[in-house]
Amino acid sequence: MKRSILKHSTMIRAIEIKKDFPILNENAHRKNLVYLDNAATSQKPKSVITAMTRYYEEFNANVHRSVHKLSELATEAYERAHEKTAQFIGAQSGEEIIFTKNTTEALNLLAYTLCKNLKAGEEIVLTEMEHHSNLVPWQQIAKEKGLTIRFIKVGKDFRLDIKHARSLITDKTKIVSCVHLSNVLGTINPVKELAQLAHKHGAVMVVDGAQSAAHLPIDVKDLDCDFFAFSGHKMLGPTGIGVLYGKKSLLENMDPFLFGGGMIAEVTLTDVKFADLPAKFEAGTPNIAEAIGLSAAIEYLEKIGMTTIAAHEERLTEYALVRLSTIPGLTIYGPHNTTRRGAVISFNVEGIHPHDLASALDRYGVAVRAGNHCTMPLMNRLGINGSARASFYLYNDTRDVDALAEAIGKAKTLFKV
Ligand code: C6P
């Protein structure tokens, strides 16, 4: 790789971007933080924090309930967040955007509502690389209903075995659900191809976009998935706001997940008519400030451009893969090149437990995650108990990769390996 060219010349001036993030700023309580735990959650720019504070300071009110000015302003901002999110992922309109608490809640909503009318023996197809959030909800409902879950294998190349997928997806399959960008391997899965397979057999396609929506340009129409779930907190937004995109025609025919205020059109003592989309799936007072924060996060991402962000991360990942693979005793779990691969690198260093490694790296100012990353079955498949994981974002650059590599070197000296 042309390291001399790549060094400090990635497409985004990350050093400038960092200035927008108070926590990464040198004035923050912790100087020179090298934050490489973006797959767990991203940092937040000042504009997101300000948008949420502005709501609380200037127009805090409940939405869709009162006719006073403050409520009108809050309702407008909340509805704008639906529209902005729709346009961010290429959905038809805000009606196709359901705000949830996070990706996990969006996937639980789907497991519960989509499986409600399935019959014993019908099948759900998942993969061996799913996060627990796209496994356990399906497992639970499958047990209750007598459904069968089948798993697409992960090959030695850390990619899905598409031949195996073709053999698993049949007319018995009712739902295919797959992670778009693996939070462990970094692999980007061919969800468009899986959607075509699913549709050929009359099944619906669910995409867990928790790791992709923040890092890749997403066009749900082009992917032709039926549902797409993601979390605001991984894409510069606040915690407490998640998104479930669903095709309007499907959402209209699904039963609500939660019941109560805000999701009804008319109620008598014995019956109810549900509200139109998206309110039908948003029972109770929603996370208003968080939706406004998500809207500001999308504005920030769009200002830079998702294509630019993806290109920046690709170059950074290329640099990191080369830099890390020169370290003796370090094993990377995931594709070794940047083809259909995101900016998540899981690794172990021989002779050091991943938790000890992460603690040592933290001592040298580098924040990474260690553990099973909520993917225990994938850990079993890889034959490990856990790994360390560095995950990058738009404010990282090659200096951060160098800091990581140097810190790993120091940790090796510390542990005498
Ligand atoms: N993965 C990680 O460190 P929530 O927690 O609901 O916002 O997102 C759940 C989730 C679902 N799918 C994938 C692929 C994910 O990576 C995550 C969250 C974090 O890898 C926390 S475990």
Residues whose N, C-alpha, C, O or C-beta is under 5 A from the ligand:
A	BS01	C6P	A39 A40 N102 T103 T104 H131 S133 V179 L181 N183 D208 A210 Q211 S231 H373 C374
